[in-house]
Amino acid sequence: MSLRAILLGFLGVLGVCGFSFFNDRILMQTYLVGNNMPVSVYGTLIIFVVLINPLLRRYKFRAGELALALSITLASCCLPGSGLLRTFTSSLLLPTHYQKLDASWREQQILDYVPQKMLPVVTPENEDYVLGGFVQGLGIGSDHVAISEVPWGAWVQPFVFWLPMLFCLWFALIALALVLHKQWATHEHIPYPIASFVDSFLPGPNGQAGSVLMTRLFWIGTVFVLAIHLNNYLCIWFPDELIPVKLRLDLWPFQRKFPMIARGGGGGLFGPTLYFTVIGLCFLIPSDISLTFAMAPWLWALVTGFLVGYGIDINQVVEGSYWYTGLKPRMFMLFGSNLGLFLAMAYTGRHYYWNVIRAAFGRKNKEADYLSIWGCRFFIFFTLIFVGQLVYAGLDWQLAVMYTAVLVIFYVVMSRIICESGLFHLQSNIFPCCIIWGFLGIANLGPRTLLIMQIISVVLVCDPRESLMPFMMNSLKLLDKHRQPMGKASICAALALIVGLAVAVPLTLYMQYDRGSAIWETWAEQAVPKMQFDNAIAVKRKLIAQGMLESSEAVAGWGRFADISPHPLSMWCFFVGFVLVLLVSAARLRFTWWPLHPLLFVTWNTTHLTPFAGSFFIGWLAKTLVIKYGGNGVYGKVRPLMLGLIAGEILGAIVPSITAAIYYLITSEVPKAFRVLLG
């Protein structure tokens, strides 16, 4: 480990955590993180290895050093955006604001169910300052609020409660990544397409440029895509002088020919957008995976459209009120498939995992390496503390264990999907609170316990497309390949989380109190702070109507399992998802011609696969034609072109962000919004 690589990594942490909220909310450009392939990190890497590293001459950074710096920076990418701070502060403070506006909240006194230690301190004396300042902004015109005027003291209480819980979860996930790495990378040899893409840019042993940078086709692909995005960016500024390149195909008339697809919620499939990153990634993953992702949302729309025709809508909320965190059968089908894939992975690596567990408890075993053993120990240690923190939050220990188990399954499967398929923008939306709700029944939880679990879920996994564990798994692959100490790098990643929060939290709060509602977005400041409370009110009213409110609030401990009442449709969906994954996994092992991958059922009803389906089909078709008519030789020659498509789109997102920041610094005016990837 070199000191300069560590310093470069933490410089990246400061950049990501210090600039992301400003770019996303004020400049309104492509999110600097946004997904598990952050354009800010990989775009900066491309610029660094092409323009800066060659100028360093004898002091050029080597591949291992850049891999270490990347692992540190990537660890912090789960903090400033959708992974946490996009919704963290608003979800804790704004419920107090909405209670003043919503008569049903005041009637049900719903905020009284929330332990005060979870929320900022708002009193009649400081309400105008703490709450009013957050809503209206304390800055006046072009004059920004002074740092000392931000009511930091009101936020000490919730930070003392939430930050230890977040750190324990993150440290547990880093440790678990160390346990899984050897099995996935060495024993199963999964492809790690994102890590493979990054590795193609890293310098050689003597600091020379990566081999892909020396190929003409790479630069043709990069310049082609970059020119398209820069042209479209300039068209926003000069709409009368330039003509935009349309990347969205208008196939809407075909929707009338396939009413079942539209009825099943697949209307968006008839307006596919070209994402060059997705097309390029198809050349880094097995063809059956790209074909699966191309077909998955179509199959889901067909199935749901068919069921809607018989009066069964598994996409809609069946209990509760808000679609996102309400009880939805589709979530249970997704969780069933996730559990099936998790068990299949556990079975595949059963000997290795069992040896690691035995060694972690003191039994000597040659198959378990040092890092995996200590990773297992730290995972158990931090997981137990996390369970204890859930109990401290107000959950029975039985519910806390169930909640943690669902969370671990979710993160492991999500990481596997990304490492095996490169599906960088993944939003599974499996909320542990809803899974427990569906299995036990609301009468065995009560509105208070449900609300506490939903608040915890909103903080931890509200928008999981920027999650720590997938970042760590890809980082470990690069570190291992370039022989960097993964244990020490993991410690640096843990420190990056601490440093990143120390930077991102004050900056985020400052900008929110400075600008107020001027930088609000519909999702983060209106939907997220309300959804869990609206659900709690809906189930409370249902329990009152059934005469079961008092009994639901009195049940506790093992009593919650004495008379469970699972939701029937949700349980059927769970069972179907579970069985489908196992059947397709078995068919794939049994028949060489089997076309679909088990990842179909853990992604087909995820939120953002629909916009990517068209690009996955184009990428699959291009790769199939290249291999069929050109063979592996032509495929090897075309591969740099596809890497160039990815690099061009990343640069096409980061260059406008840099331009927008310069424009804002010079003029103090908000630039025109421009986004390349999904928002």
JOUR-V651194 format. One record per backbone hydrogen bond with DSSP energy under -0.5 kcal/mol. NH is the residue of the N-H (numbers start at 1). CO is the residue of the C=O. E is the energy in kcal/mol with one decimal. If there is no record, write none. Layout:
nh=NH co=CO e=E
nh=NH co=CO e=E
//
This chain:
nh=6 co=2 e=-1.7
nh=7 co=3 e=-2.6
nh=8 co=4 e=-2.3
nh=9 co=5 e=-2.3
nh=10 co=6 e=-2.4
nh=11 co=7 e=-1.9
nh=12 co=8 e=-1.9
nh=13 co=9 e=-1.7
nh=14 co=10 e=-2.2
nh=15 co=11 e=-2.0
nh=16 co=12 e=-2.8
nh=17 co=13 e=-2.7
nh=18 co=14 e=-1.7
nh=19 co=15 e=-1.5
nh=20 co=16 e=-1.6
nh=23 co=19 e=-2.5
nh=24 co=20 e=-3.1
nh=25 co=21 e=-2.5
nh=26 co=21 e=-0.6
nh=26 co=22 e=-1.3
nh=27 co=22 e=-2.2
nh=28 co=23 e=-0.9
nh=29 co=23 e=-1.6
nh=30 co=674 e=-0.9
nh=35 co=33 e=-0.8
nh=36 co=424 e=-2.6
nh=39 co=33 e=-0.5
nh=40 co=32 e=-2.0
nh=42 co=38 e=-2.3
nh=43 co=39 e=-2.1
nh=44 co=40 e=-1.3
nh=45 co=41 e=-2.0
nh=46 co=42 e=-2.2
nh=47 co=43 e=-2.2
nh=48 co=44 e=-2.6
nh=49 co=45 e=-2.8
nh=50 co=46 e=-1.8
nh=51 co=47 e=-2.7
nh=52 co=47 e=-0.9
nh=52 co=48 e=-1.1
nh=53 co=48 e=-3.2
nh=55 co=52 e=-1.2
nh=56 co=52 e=-0.6
nh=56 co=53 e=-1.4
nh=57 co=54 e=-0.8
nh=59 co=56 e=-2.5
nh=60 co=57 e=-1.5
nh=63 co=204 e=-0.5
nh=66 co=62 e=-2.2
nh=67 co=63 e=-2.5
nh=68 co=64 e=-2.0
nh=69 co=65 e=-2.5
nh=70 co=66 e=-2.7
nh=71 co=67 e=-2.1
nh=72 co=68 e=-1.7
nh=73 co=69 e=-2.3
nh=74 co=70 e=-3.3
nh=75 co=71 e=-1.3
nh=76 co=72 e=-0.8
nh=76 co=73 e=-0.9
nh=77 co=74 e=-1.4
nh=78 co=75 e=-0.8
nh=79 co=76 e=-1.8
nh=80 co=76 e=-0.6
nh=84 co=81 e=-1.6
nh=85 co=79 e=-2.5
nh=86 co=81 e=-2.8
nh=87 co=84 e=-1.5
nh=88 co=84 e=-1.7
nh=91 co=87 e=-2.4
nh=92 co=88 e=-0.9
nh=92 co=89 e=-0.6
nh=93 co=89 e=-2.0
nh=94 co=90 e=-1.8
nh=96 co=93 e=-1.4
nh=97 co=93 e=-0.7
nh=98 co=94 e=-2.6
nh=99 co=95 e=-1.7
nh=100 co=96 e=-0.8
nh=100 co=97 e=-0.6
nh=101 co=97 e=-0.7
nh=102 co=98 e=-1.9
nh=103 co=101 e=-0.6
nh=106 co=102 e=-1.5
nh=107 co=103 e=-2.7
nh=108 co=104 e=-2.2
nh=109 co=105 e=-1.0
nh=110 co=105 e=-1.5
nh=112 co=109 e=-1.2
nh=113 co=110 e=-1.4
nh=114 co=111 e=-1.3
nh=118 co=115 e=-2.0
nh=119 co=116 e=-1.3
nh=121 co=154 e=-2.1
nh=122 co=120 e=-0.8
nh=123 co=121 e=-0.5
nh=127 co=123 e=-1.5
nh=130 co=126 e=-3.4
nh=131 co=127 e=-1.6
nh=132 co=127 e=-2.1
nh=133 co=129 e=-0.5
nh=134 co=130 e=-0.7
nh=135 co=131 e=-2.1
nh=136 co=132 e=-3.2
nh=137 co=132 e=-0.5
nh=137 co=133 e=-1.7
nh=138 co=513 e=-4.1
nh=139 co=513 e=-0.5
nh=139 co=514 e=-1.3
nh=140 co=143 e=-1.6
nh=141 co=139 e=-0.5
nh=143 co=140 e=-2.4
nh=144 co=142 e=-0.6
nh=149 co=146 e=-1.3
nh=150 co=146 e=-0.5
nh=150 co=147 e=-1.1
nh=152 co=150 e=-2.5
nh=154 co=151 e=-0.9
nh=155 co=152 e=-1.7
nh=156 co=153 e=-1.0
nh=157 co=153 e=-0.5
nh=159 co=155 e=-1.9
nh=160 co=156 e=-2.4
nh=161 co=157 e=-1.3
nh=162 co=158 e=-3.2
nh=163 co=159 e=-2.0
nh=165 co=161 e=-0.7
nh=166 co=162 e=-2.5
nh=167 co=163 e=-2.8
nh=168 co=164 e=-2.2
nh=169 co=165 e=-2.1
nh=170 co=166 e=-2.7
nh=171 co=167 e=-3.0
nh=172 co=168 e=-2.1
nh=173 co=169 e=-2.1
nh=174 co=170 e=-2.3
nh=175 co=171 e=-2.1
nh=176 co=172 e=-2.4
nh=177 co=173 e=-2.1
nh=178 co=174 e=-1.4
nh=179 co=175 e=-1.3
nh=180 co=176 e=-2.2
nh=181 co=177 e=-1.9
nh=182 co=178 e=-0.6
nh=183 co=179 e=-0.5
nh=184 co=180 e=-2.4
nh=185 co=181 e=-3.1
nh=186 co=181 e=-0.5
nh=186 co=182 e=-1.9
nh=187 co=182 e=-1.7
nh=188 co=183 e=-2.3
nh=190 co=184 e=-1.9
nh=192 co=419 e=-1.9
nh=196 co=192 e=-2.4
nh=197 co=193 e=-2.4
nh=198 co=194 e=-2.3
nh=199 co=195 e=-2.6
nh=200 co=196 e=-1.3
nh=201 co=198 e=-1.8
nh=202 co=198 e=-0.7
nh=202 co=199 e=-0.6
nh=204 co=208 e=-2.7
nh=207 co=204 e=-1.9
nh=210 co=201 e=-0.7
nh=212 co=200 e=-0.9
nh=213 co=210 e=-1.2
nh=214 co=211 e=-1.5
nh=215 co=212 e=-1.3
nh=219 co=215 e=-1.2
nh=220 co=216 e=-2.1
nh=221 co=217 e=-2.5
nh=222 co=218 e=-2.4
nh=223 co=219 e=-2.7
nh=224 co=220 e=-2.2
nh=225 co=221 e=-2.0
nh=226 co=222 e=-2.6
nh=227 co=223 e=-2.5
nh=228 co=224 e=-1.6
nh=229 co=225 e=-2.2
nh=230 co=226 e=-2.6
nh=231 co=227 e=-2.3
nh=232 co=228 e=-2.2
nh=233 co=229 e=-2.2
nh=234 co=230 e=-2.5
nh=235 co=231 e=-1.9
nh=236 co=232 e=-0.8
nh=236 co=233 e=-0.7
nh=237 co=233 e=-0.9
nh=238 co=234 e=-3.0
nh=241 co=238 e=-1.0
nh=242 co=238 e=-1.6
nh=244 co=242 e=-0.5
nh=246 co=244 e=-0.7
nh=249 co=247 e=-0.5
nh=249 co=272 e=-3.0
nh=251 co=249 e=-1.0
nh=251 co=270 e=-2.0
nh=254 co=251 e=-1.4
nh=255 co=252 e=-1.9
nh=256 co=253 e=-1.1
nh=257 co=254 e=-1.0
nh=258 co=254 e=-0.7
nh=258 co=255 e=-0.7
nh=261 co=258 e=-0.7
nh=262 co=258 e=-1.5
nh=263 co=259 e=-2.7
nh=264 co=260 e=-1.5
nh=265 co=262 e=-1.7
nh=266 co=261 e=-2.6
nh=269 co=266 e=-1.6
nh=270 co=267 e=-1.7
nh=271 co=268 e=-1.6
nh=273 co=611 e=-0.8
nh=274 co=247 e=-3.1
nh=275 co=273 e=-0.7
nh=276 co=274 e=-0.6
nh=279 co=275 e=-1.9
nh=280 co=276 e=-2.6
nh=281 co=277 e=-2.2
nh=282 co=278 e=-1.4
nh=283 co=280 e=-1.6
nh=284 co=281 e=-2.3
nh=285 co=281 e=-0.5
nh=289 co=286 e=-0.9
nh=290 co=286 e=-1.5
nh=291 co=287 e=-2.5
nh=292 co=288 e=-1.8
nh=293 co=289 e=-2.5
nh=294 co=290 e=-1.7
nh=295 co=291 e=-1.9
nh=296 co=292 e=-2.3
nh=297 co=293 e=-0.6
nh=299 co=295 e=-2.4
nh=300 co=296 e=-2.4
nh=301 co=297 e=-2.3
nh=302 co=298 e=-2.2
nh=303 co=299 e=-2.6
nh=304 co=300 e=-2.8
nh=305 co=301 e=-2.4
nh=306 co=302 e=-2.3
nh=307 co=303 e=-2.2
nh=308 co=304 e=-2.6
nh=309 co=305 e=-1.4
nh=310 co=307 e=-1.4
nh=311 co=308 e=-2.0
nh=312 co=307 e=-2.5
nh=313 co=311 e=-0.6
nh=314 co=312 e=-0.7
nh=316 co=313 e=-0.7
nh=318 co=327 e=-3.4
nh=319 co=327 e=-0.9
nh=326 co=322 e=-1.4
nh=327 co=319 e=-2.6
nh=328 co=326 e=-0.8
nh=329 co=316 e=-0.6
nh=330 co=314 e=-1.9
nh=331 co=328 e=-0.9
nh=332 co=328 e=-0.9
nh=333 co=329 e=-1.9
nh=334 co=330 e=-2.0
nh=335 co=331 e=-2.5
nh=336 co=332 e=-2.7
nh=337 co=333 e=-2.0
nh=338 co=334 e=-2.2
nh=339 co=335 e=-2.9
nh=340 co=336 e=-2.3
nh=341 co=337 e=-2.4
nh=342 co=338 e=-2.6
nh=343 co=339 e=-2.6
nh=344 co=340 e=-2.1
nh=345 co=341 e=-2.4
nh=346 co=342 e=-2.5
nh=347 co=343 e=-2.5
nh=348 co=344 e=-2.3
nh=349 co=345 e=-2.1
nh=350 co=347 e=-1.3
nh=353 co=349 e=-2.9
nh=354 co=350 e=-2.4
nh=355 co=351 e=-2.1
nh=356 co=352 e=-2.2
nh=357 co=353 e=-2.5
nh=358 co=354 e=-2.5
nh=359 co=355 e=-2.4
nh=360 co=356 e=-2.3
nh=361 co=357 e=-1.2
nh=361 co=358 e=-0.6
nh=362 co=359 e=-1.8
nh=363 co=358 e=-2.4
nh=364 co=362 e=-0.6
nh=368 co=365 e=-0.6
nh=369 co=367 e=-0.6
nh=373 co=369 e=-2.2
nh=374 co=370 e=-2.3
nh=375 co=371 e=-2.5
nh=376 co=372 e=-2.4
nh=377 co=373 e=-2.1
nh=378 co=374 e=-2.6
nh=379 co=375 e=-2.3
nh=380 co=376 e=-2.4
nh=381 co=377 e=-2.4
nh=382 co=378 e=-2.8
nh=383 co=379 e=-2.1
nh=384 co=380 e=-2.2
nh=385 co=381 e=-1.7
nh=386 co=382 e=-2.3
nh=387 co=383 e=-2.5
nh=388 co=384 e=-2.2
nh=389 co=385 e=-2.1
nh=390 co=386 e=-1.9
nh=391 co=387 e=-2.0
nh=392 co=388 e=-2.2
nh=393 co=389 e=-1.6
nh=394 co=390 e=-0.7
nh=394 co=391 e=-1.1
nh=395 co=390 e=-1.9
nh=400 co=396 e=-2.5
nh=401 co=397 e=-2.3
nh=402 co=398 e=-2.1
nh=403 co=399 e=-3.0
nh=404 co=400 e=-2.3
nh=405 co=401 e=-2.4
nh=406 co=402 e=-2.3
nh=407 co=403 e=-2.0
nh=408 co=404 e=-2.5
nh=409 co=405 e=-2.4
nh=410 co=406 e=-2.4
nh=411 co=407 e=-2.3
nh=412 co=408 e=-2.5
nh=413 co=409 e=-2.4
nh=414 co=410 e=-2.4
nh=415 co=411 e=-2.2
nh=416 co=412 e=-2.2
nh=417 co=413 e=-2.6
nh=418 co=414 e=-2.0
nh=419 co=415 e=-2.6
nh=420 co=416 e=-2.2
nh=421 co=417 e=-2.4
nh=422 co=418 e=-1.8
nh=423 co=417 e=-0.6
nh=424 co=422 e=-2.1
nh=426 co=424 e=-0.8
nh=431 co=429 e=-0.7
nh=432 co=430 e=-0.6
nh=434 co=431 e=-0.7
nh=435 co=431 e=-2.0
nh=436 co=432 e=-2.4
nh=437 co=433 e=-1.9
nh=438 co=434 e=-2.6
nh=439 co=435 e=-1.9
nh=440 co=436 e=-2.6
nh=441 co=437 e=-2.2
nh=444 co=441 e=-1.4
nh=445 co=442 e=-1.5
nh=446 co=442 e=-2.6
nh=449 co=445 e=-0.6
nh=450 co=446 e=-2.1
nh=451 co=447 e=-2.3
nh=452 co=448 e=-2.3
nh=453 co=449 e=-2.3
nh=454 co=450 e=-2.4
nh=455 co=451 e=-2.5
nh=456 co=452 e=-2.2
nh=457 co=453 e=-2.2
nh=458 co=454 e=-2.6
nh=459 co=455 e=-1.8
nh=460 co=456 e=-2.6
nh=461 co=457 e=-2.7
nh=462 co=458 e=-0.7
nh=464 co=461 e=-0.6
nh=466 co=463 e=-0.7
nh=471 co=467 e=-1.1
nh=472 co=468 e=-2.3
nh=473 co=469 e=-2.6
nh=474 co=470 e=-2.1
nh=475 co=471 e=-2.0
nh=476 co=472 e=-2.8
nh=477 co=473 e=-1.5
nh=478 co=474 e=-1.7
nh=479 co=475 e=-2.8
nh=480 co=476 e=-2.7
nh=481 co=477 e=-2.1
nh=482 co=478 e=-1.9
nh=483 co=480 e=-1.3
nh=484 co=479 e=-3.0
nh=486 co=484 e=-0.7
nh=489 co=485 e=-2.2
nh=490 co=486 e=-2.0
nh=491 co=487 e=-1.6
nh=492 co=488 e=-2.2
nh=493 co=489 e=-2.1
nh=494 co=490 e=-2.1
nh=495 co=491 e=-2.3
nh=496 co=492 e=-2.3
nh=497 co=493 e=-1.5
nh=498 co=494 e=-1.4
nh=499 co=495 e=-2.9
nh=500 co=496 e=-2.9
nh=501 co=497 e=-2.1
nh=502 co=498 e=-2.1
nh=503 co=499 e=-1.3
nh=504 co=500 e=-3.4
nh=505 co=501 e=-2.2
nh=507 co=503 e=-1.6
nh=508 co=504 e=-2.8
nh=509 co=505 e=-2.6
nh=510 co=506 e=-2.5
nh=511 co=507 e=-2.4
nh=512 co=508 e=-2.2
nh=513 co=509 e=-2.6
nh=514 co=510 e=-2.1
nh=515 co=511 e=-2.5
nh=516 co=512 e=-2.3
nh=517 co=135 e=-2.3
nh=518 co=515 e=-1.5
nh=519 co=516 e=-1.7
nh=520 co=517 e=-1.3
nh=525 co=521 e=-2.1
nh=526 co=521 e=-0.5
nh=526 co=522 e=-0.9
nh=527 co=522 e=-1.9
nh=528 co=523 e=-2.5
nh=530 co=527 e=-1.0
nh=531 co=527 e=-2.0
nh=532 co=528 e=-0.6
nh=534 co=530 e=-2.5
nh=535 co=531 e=-2.1
nh=536 co=532 e=-1.8
nh=537 co=533 e=-2.3
nh=538 co=534 e=-2.1
nh=539 co=535 e=-2.4
nh=540 co=536 e=-2.0
nh=541 co=537 e=-2.4
nh=542 co=538 e=-1.8
nh=543 co=539 e=-2.4
nh=544 co=540 e=-2.4
nh=545 co=541 e=-2.3
nh=546 co=542 e=-1.7
nh=547 co=543 e=-0.5
nh=547 co=544 e=-1.0
nh=548 co=543 e=-3.0
nh=549 co=543 e=-0.7
nh=552 co=548 e=-2.1
nh=553 co=549 e=-1.8
nh=554 co=550 e=-1.2
nh=555 co=551 e=-1.5
nh=559 co=556 e=-1.7
nh=560 co=557 e=-1.5
nh=561 co=558 e=-1.7
nh=562 co=559 e=-0.9
nh=563 co=559 e=-0.5
nh=564 co=561 e=-0.6
nh=565 co=440 e=-2.3
nh=567 co=438 e=-2.2
nh=568 co=566 e=-0.5
nh=571 co=567 e=-2.3
nh=572 co=568 e=-2.2
nh=573 co=569 e=-2.2
nh=574 co=570 e=-2.3
nh=575 co=571 e=-2.5
nh=576 co=572 e=-2.5
nh=577 co=573 e=-2.5
nh=578 co=574 e=-2.2
nh=579 co=575 e=-2.5
nh=580 co=576 e=-2.6
nh=581 co=577 e=-1.7
nh=582 co=578 e=-1.5
nh=583 co=579 e=-2.7
nh=584 co=580 e=-2.6
nh=585 co=581 e=-2.3
nh=586 co=582 e=-2.2
nh=587 co=583 e=-2.6
nh=588 co=584 e=-2.3
nh=589 co=585 e=-1.5
nh=590 co=586 e=-1.9
nh=591 co=587 e=-3.0
nh=592 co=590 e=-0.5
nh=594 co=591 e=-1.1
nh=600 co=597 e=-2.3
nh=601 co=598 e=-1.3
nh=602 co=599 e=-0.7
nh=603 co=600 e=-1.0
nh=604 co=600 e=-2.0
nh=606 co=603 e=-2.1
nh=607 co=427 e=-1.4
nh=609 co=606 e=-0.8
nh=612 co=608 e=-0.6
nh=612 co=609 e=-0.7
nh=613 co=609 e=-1.1
nh=613 co=610 e=-0.8
nh=616 co=612 e=-2.5
nh=617 co=613 e=-2.1
nh=618 co=614 e=-2.1
nh=619 co=615 e=-2.6
nh=620 co=616 e=-2.7
nh=621 co=617 e=-2.8
nh=622 co=618 e=-2.6
nh=623 co=619 e=-2.3
nh=624 co=620 e=-2.5
nh=625 co=621 e=-2.4
nh=626 co=622 e=-2.3
nh=627 co=623 e=-2.4
nh=628 co=624 e=-2.4
nh=629 co=625 e=-2.4
nh=630 co=626 e=-1.9
nh=631 co=626 e=-0.7
nh=631 co=627 e=-1.0
nh=634 co=630 e=-0.9
nh=635 co=631 e=-2.1
nh=636 co=632 e=-2.4
nh=637 co=633 e=-1.3
nh=638 co=634 e=-2.4
nh=639 co=635 e=-1.9
nh=640 co=636 e=-0.5
nh=641 co=638 e=-0.8
nh=642 co=638 e=-1.6
nh=643 co=639 e=-2.2
nh=644 co=640 e=-2.0
nh=645 co=641 e=-1.5
nh=646 co=642 e=-1.7
nh=647 co=643 e=-2.5
nh=648 co=644 e=-2.9
nh=649 co=645 e=-1.8
nh=650 co=646 e=-2.2
nh=651 co=647 e=-2.7
nh=652 co=648 e=-2.2
nh=653 co=649 e=-0.9
nh=653 co=650 e=-0.8
nh=654 co=650 e=-2.1
nh=655 co=651 e=-2.5
nh=657 co=653 e=-0.9
nh=658 co=654 e=-2.2
nh=659 co=655 e=-2.6
nh=660 co=656 e=-2.8
nh=661 co=657 e=-2.0
nh=662 co=658 e=-2.1
nh=663 co=659 e=-2.5
nh=664 co=660 e=-2.3
nh=665 co=661 e=-2.3
nh=666 co=662 e=-2.0
nh=667 co=663 e=-2.7
nh=668 co=664 e=-2.7
nh=674 co=28 e=-1.2
//
